[in-house]
Amino acid sequence: MNQTEFSNYSASVRSSMRVLSIVEGTWVTGPIKPLMMFAGLARRGGNGRPAVDLSLVTTARTKGTQIPSNLLLTAAAEAAIHVDVLRERRAWDLRVLTQLCRVIELHQPDVVETHQVKCHFILAQALLWRRLRKNFSWIAYHHGYTKASVKLRLYESLDRWSLRRPDRVVTVCKPFAAELVRNGTPSNRVAVIPNAIESRPKPSDAEIAALRQQWRLDAEGGVILSVGRLSREKGHIDLVTAFKQWLAVSPPQQRFTLLLVGDGPDRERLERMAADLGDRVRFLGHQTDVWPLYFIADIFVLPSHSEGSPLVLLEAMAAQRAIVATAVGGTPETVENDVSAMLVPPRDIEQLKVALTQLSGDRDRRARLGRSAFGAVERFSPEAYRDRILTLYREVTIEP
């Protein structure tokens, strides 16, 4: 959206907007990070842009009157974002429908946003059964399906019904958009808006040295880093397998260590797979701030079977790391093969091993890929993300 379009937006809509975002969770997950970033950036308005007053609605399992504290509520408070909490006794407690209707009627929002399957479903149900008056525009955010369990597949089938109803469905990449249309969402209601990342300063040399010491890394050794939930769809089993095969044929002077950051249901299996490698594979668990870890890495690997617009990929780009990633979801829309990353087919252990072999022995190529990745990440700035969302608000609030 250019300056003229923003001026027209301001004149045709209003100088401020009320937005209510319904989210689920107890901590700041990947989908919620861009939302909170947008809330802070759009709050000020100015220069032809409307000021956006964004509030959150979330659910909490309660016993009695006390609402348990969690990382999501803490982060919202620190960001000065108002949160209404819907109390529930159990999963899918239908009492939240009545509570949600009251919150929406109280706030009188111009736009209601929903994130995650449950949020889409409860708003659709509120509109269908509770006679909630729809005097707002509804934008649903689709973050992709994992199909990780029978329960999740059931939830995702419910989502296909829910996502036929919003005024817009925002997803993060073209393959997800195509899937939505196949599942029944009208194509003219689907918008693709990739994630964004805020710039952060590089850690000091002393911080980087301290991290290397903390994780007992060889002063001259190389590091391969992967960040993400340790679950099947993230492909870490492929990475550990490729790493083991690569070590078996790599020259002895190439002493690389694989660091896996994150936790999840596949951790025990991965630890068993890597047991014979000793300290060549390290499991760092969940880390509150992963940013400094990118700077102890020579190569960042994203081996996923399924992805949307992965924030960890954007973080690796912003840190100027050499990247190996599978060509799934929005990854090929974010980086270009052999320009800003090396892309390999998903589940292709041999090609993953080849990429590790080539990059581990070529420092100049790693530097070139890192520089190119850093240049490409400018397209995913917070300001670009804000402008895309505001354009969407304009579309849904002035349509007849």
Secondary structure, DSSP 8 states (H G I E B T S, - for coil): --HHHHHHHHHHS-SEEEEEEE---SS--TTHHHHHHHHHHHSS-BTTB-EEEEEEEEEEE-BTTB----HHHHHHHHTT--EEEEEESSTT-THHHHHHHHHHHHH--SEEEEESHHHHHHHHHHHHHS-----SEEEEEE------SHHHHHHHHHHHHHTTSSSEEEESSHHHHHHHHHTT--GGGEEE------------HHHHHHHHHHTT--SS-EEEEEES--SGGG-HHHHHHHHHHHHHHS-TT--EEEEEE---TTHHHHHHHHGGGGGGEEEEE--S--GGGGGG-SEEEE--SS-SS-HHHHHHHHTT-EEEEE--TTHHHHS-BTTTBEEE-TT-HHHHHHHHHHHHT-HHHHHHHHHHHHHHGGGG-HHHHHHHHHHHHHHHHH--
